[in-house]
Amino acid sequence: MRKNTGEGSPAGGLGLRSLSNLLSPAGVMCLALGMAGAAGPGLPQSEAAFARYREEMVASQIAARGIKDERVLRAMGEVPRHLFVLPEHIDLAYEDHPLPIAEGQTISQPYIVALMTECLNLGKADRVLEIGAGSGYQAAVLGRIAGSVFTIEIHEALARRAAETLERLGFENVRVRSGDGFFGWPEEAPFDGVIVTCAVPEVPPALFDQLREGGRLVIPLGDTQTYQRLTVVTKKDGKPVVKRVLDVRFVPMTGEALKKKRLP
């Protein structure tokens, strides 16, 4: 298995539907122009240009690596990733690597976002819990596929910014709150899927408990200081059935998770 030192990355031409049917065109265009202008001259100034970059990203980085779920491919082609990155990185939004955001966190590599989403095997009425909202990009992708998305971010400033971006883009089925994701979101449980976008040495018990029978938990497990194994945990008869996917590297979960013993 390949390893890569980038956070939210492996450790190692699709047609696009019109965004006018999916997001608020005016909101997308205004936000895109504002961020492109803030980032400096010479960057693409039209949503059409960014749409071409998304098309290329989906074809060369995602479909070419074996992602087959059409819902995932479509969502990755629909969500404007450039609106979730820092203004100074807008010209790198569709490149094949993670990018830094505020509070020492990252927005994961596009392929990893697609892979983790495909591993959830979501239906259009499913309820999904995300731990680690970050910029809100992964939640937006989930929001194009699932019925309801609940995302938790421990950094209040990040949670607020993600909520504002998602609201501006019209993601009414995504709820954001600030808190420690180690404990999940018990009042909204059970969930059909849980996705964790930060590294932990072992599965937080509350997250497995809040998973519906037959549901899937997608999580990077392992040494939080080096590499982890992207793992799919399915609840079957109340017990975990584990499938290991590939080696990855994510930023560590903070809060209560830091009090737990790390793997040797």
N, C-alpha and C positions, 0 to 999 in steps of 0.2 A: 504494500500500500504506500502511496506517495505521501510525503510530508512537505509542509509548506509553513514558513514561519509567520505568515500573515494571520491576524486574528479573524475569526469567522470565515475561515478558508479551509480547504482540504489540507490535511497534514501531508503532504505530498505536493432559406428565406421563407420564414412564416409570414403569411398575410396578416395584417392587423385590422381589427374592427375599429370603426370610428370611435374616438374618445368621446364624441358628442353624445353617444348613447350610454356612456358609463359614468363620466364625471362631469362636473360643471365646466363647460368650455371656457366661459369667461373667467372663472376662478383659476383654471389651469393656466390660461394664457397670461393673465395679469401676474400671477405668481412667478411664472416662468420668466417673463420679461424682467420683472423686478429683480430676481435672483441673478439672471444673466448680466443685467446692467451692473449690479453690485460687484460681480466677480471680475469685471474688467472688460475692455474692448476685445473684439476679435472672436468672441464666443457666439455660438448659434443663437439667433434672435427669434426663431420661430418654433412653434410646437411641431411643425412638420419635420424640421431637422432632427429634433429629439426623437420623434417617432421612428425615423429611419435608424437612429442609433439603437433604439430598443429592438427593432426588427433584426438588426445585425447581431445584437447581444443574444437574443433568443436563439437565432440560428447557429451561431458559431460557438457560444459559450455553454448553452444549456441543452438544446436538442442534440447537438453534436456529441455531447457527453452522455447521452442515453436517457435523458428525461423524456418520458413518453406521454404522460398524462396531459391531454389536450387542455383541460381546465387550468392546469398549472402554467403551461406554455402561453395560453391566452392571457392569464392574469399578469404574467411577467411582461408581456407585450403591451398591456394596458396601463399599468401603474407607472406614473411619471417619476422614476427614481431620482431624477435631477432636482426634484422639489423637496427631497428628504435629506440631501447632503448639505454641508456647509457651503456658503456662496463661493469661497475660494477654491472649492473642489468641484464646482459644477461641470467643468470641462472633463472631469474624470469619472463622472457618475456612471457611465456605461462600460467602464474598463473592467478587465477580468481580475479584480482584486478588491479586498475590503478597503474602507476609508475611515479615517478618524472622524468622530463627532465630538461633542462637548463632554465634559466630566470624565475624560479618559476612556470613553467607550468607543465602539466602532459600529459601522453599518456593514453587514457581512457581504462577502463576495456574492454576486448574483447567482452563481451556480449553487452555492450552499443554501441560499434562500429557497431556490427552486427544489433542491433535493429534499430539504427538511419538510417543505410543504407537500411534496409528493408522498413522502413517507407517512404522512398523516392519513392519507386516503380519505379525504373529506367528501361529504355529501352537501348538497345545497341547503339543507335544513340543519346541519350540524352546529353545535356550540363548541367553541374552541377557546382555551385559555392559553395566553402567551405570557411567559415570564421573561422580562427584559424588553420593554417596549423600544428603548433606544430612540431612534429618529421617528419610529412609527411605520417604517417601510414594510417590514415583515407583516405587521398587522394589516396594512393596506392590501398586500397580496392575499392574505387569508380572507380579508373582507370581500374580495372579488369572487371567492369560491364558497365559503361557508355562510350559514345563516346569521350567526352572531359571533362576535369576537370580543373577548375580554382580555385586556392587556395591562400588565402591572410593571411599573418602573420605579426603582428605589430612589432614583435621583429626581427630586421634585421638579427642578428646572427642565429636565429632559421630558418628564411626563407632561408638563404643561405645554411645551413646544410641540410635542408629538400630537397632543390633543387638538391644538390649534391648527396644525397642518391638516390633520385628518378631517376636521370640521370644515375647513375651507374647501377641501376637495370633495365634500359631500358624502363621506363614509358614515352614514347614519347607523350602520349596524356594528360599529366598533366603539367600545367603551374603554376609556383609559383612566387609570387611577395610580396615584403614587403610594408605594408601600413595599414591604418586604415580600418578594415572590416566593420565598421559602415556605410560606404558610398558605400559598394559593389564594383562592377567592371563594371561601366556603359557602357564603350565602348564595352564590350563583351555581354551585355544583349540583348535579354531576355534569361533567363535560365529555363530549364525544372524542375530543382530542386535546392534548396538552403539549405545548412546544416550549422548550427552554433554550434561550439564546445566550446562555452563559454557562461556564464550566463548573461542574460539581464533582466531588469524588464518589458520591453515591446518590441514589434517587431520594429526594426529600419525601418523607412518608406522606405528608399532607397531599402532595401532588398525585401520588398513586391512589390515595384514598378518594380523591375527588374525581377520579377517572370513572366513567361509566363502564359497565361490563361490556367487553368487546372493544372498548376504546383503545387508542394508541397514545403513548407518551414518547416524544422524540426529544432526546437530550444528549449533550456531550458529557460523557462520564470518564473520569480519570484524574490524573495529577493536574491540578489547576495551574501549576507553574510551568508545565511543559506542554504535553499533548494529551488529547483525550480521544476516546472512541465514540463517534456518533452512533447512538444506540436507539433502537425502537423497542419499547416495552409495551406489550399488549396484555390487557387484563382479561384472563380467561379463567372462569370459575373462581374469581376473586384472587387469583394468583398471577404473578408476572411471568410472561413468556418473552424471553429476551432474544433480540436479533441485533448483531453488531454490523454496522454498515461500512464505515471507513474511518481512518484517523483524521482528526481535525485539531484546530487550535482556536479556542475562544477565550475571551476575557473571563476571569473568575466571577462567580456569583458572590455578592457581598452581603452584609447584614448577618443574619443568623447563621448562614452557611459558613462564615469564617470561623465560627466557634467550634465547628465540627472537626474532628481529626482528619487530617489529609492522608491520602494514600502514601505509603512509603515509596 
